[in-house]
Amino acid sequence: MNAPFAQPMPLLELDVLRTFVAIAETGSFTTAASAVFRTPSAVSMQIKKLEETIGRPVFNRDARSVTLTADGEVLLTYARRLLALNREAVSKFVRSDISGAVRLGSPDDYGERILPNVLKRFAISHPAIAVDVIIDTSTNLRHRMASRMLDITLITCTDAVTDPSAEILLSEPIVWAGARGGCAHLRDPLPISIWEEGCAWRASALKALAEANRSFRIAYMSAHAAGQRAAILADLAIAPLPKSFLGPELVELTEDDGLPPMGNYHIGMLVAPEASAPVRAVADHIRATFEMMSEVPAAERTRRLSVAV
């Protein structure tokens, strides 16, 4: 008499694992639902199915947050490995004909905070495409594009100064940033931290101060967002920054603090004419990343960027 077959091992669905990872990374069912193009109720059903499959809860839920359980932490490692292996396998067939090198430019602010994760994911989905990155000011990046030294670049611009050839990927307010509990904004003349001509934040800040007849002095100059943050945190100066750059140690200073509004800040993308397939693939990947960012509430975007710094 033959022994009965053992109960087959349940299979984890990659689509469900993708949703699980999105929730783990965002800390929100709603935000994750946007990222995976599903409704929040559908996402909840996927996680319920996942927990039934493995017989363990993977998330702790309360009114304010979603966190991984101990079993969820273990599953997250496996889920990322399985998804990475799936992308690698698919790319060998679906995108095996796309290869080459792409020269990508970016301003310091997003080159430091956004690009590392973008390029990491792109390398997984397009392993045959090499991306060479150049970090520079938006003015210099425009010149490099005009000289055909770059294939694609991100640039910054403001409401007053825009590039008609740029595709706008993200817009958000520029705000005055000061140290939490600091007093730099109370000094006269106002000490500010900015960079040289060509910086979008500088243009908006100086225009707003001039229109408000507010006296100021340039107390700190840095080409890097990290340097500006250091000056703010030391309470040596205040600085114009995108609102999502604030984080827990920096606060927004408003008209109630005697500071004028500065309008919006935009991230644009320039792509070389007659772009090759690898260049178009990079451009599509960047578009998708910023589309996801634009769907994230401002507070959540600030949290993610402050963690990345």
Secondary structure, DSSP 8 states (H G I E B T S, - for coil): -------------HHHHHHHHHHHHHS-HHHHHHHTT--HHHHHHHHHHHHHHHTS--EEE-SS-EEE-HHHHHHHHHHHHHHHHHHHHHHHHHSTT--EEEEEEE-HHHHHHTHHHHHHHHHHH-TTEEEEEEE--HHHHHHHHHTTS-SEEEEEEESSS--TTSEEEEEEEEEEEEETT--GGGSSSEEEEE-STT-HHHHHHHHHHHHTT--EEEEEE-SSHHHHHHHHHTTS-BEEEEGGG--TTEEEE-GGGT-----EEEEEEEE-TT--HHHHHHHHHHHHHHHHHHHS-HHHHHHHHHHH-
